């Protein structure tokens, strides 16, 4: 790969493009390259094209990454830019995550044109979300609410709110911040009320295993603290065999030299909830995630852990 032909692959949503441009700018700055030395290729994924059905019904989160990974394997691009919460726990053979960018705010944002918070929603209010994790945690605290499916990019979901399809919805604070749309956040939801998706707010750079030139190129972009947190969270999800059919939440962070982890698994209706926590040395990130998951599996009613269908 020549330094004048660095090829980034990304989805085409406004948020995905904002993330790809952030990666391009960081690479250029790290190596003193002109921006035109780095190209951005938009790749349409199945997840972007099929918007009338829940993700779980059409194959899960891998539908936001498969076509981009195919382009990476085919050597059509050098770096795939992903929201890490969309990346399947088992990577495609021959591909690795080469870097994790500094993580954004991990919290979920409550968005409403009428109400200030989840607690302010009137009994029976309609809330739109495409996330079983958000649905389960919402119903755990507010079983009186009605949840409907809500898919599409940030702009599409905000328009649905304006059209009165629902009284409230949720988006990731990180995505709104990256789009310069922080003013659309009605309230950031406290972590003790809604734990985020595994790796929420983290951007990952996927490359071909053995591509040392690209690995060296993106190495300065890796943020060790964010990478450790994502490692613990994804280990938790992997052990639980999490999918879009399994409401799983997890958050890891470094504080006072220790890695802290919080995890939660719920039934889809929110009636059953299992919480787990860990604090240990940062180098135990992988083992920490596995240990936390093992605790859930040892204590959970199997009926509450909804497995993927085949």
Secondary structure, DSSP 8 states (H G I E B T S, - for coil): --TT-EEEEE--SHHHHHHHHHHHHHHHHHHT--GGGEEEEE---HHHH--SS-HHHHT-GGGGTHHHHHHHHTTS-SEEEEEGGGS-SS--TTEEEEEE-------EEEE-SS-SSGGGS-TT-EEE-S-HHHHHHHHHH-TTSEEE---S-HHHHHHHHHTTS-SEEEEEHHHHHHTT-GGG-SEE--TTT----TTTT-EEEEEETT-HHHHHHHHTT--HHHHHHHHHHHHHHHHTT--TTS-EEEEEEEETTEEEEEEEEE-TTSS-EEEEEEEEEGGGHHHHHHHHHHHHHHHS-GGGS-----
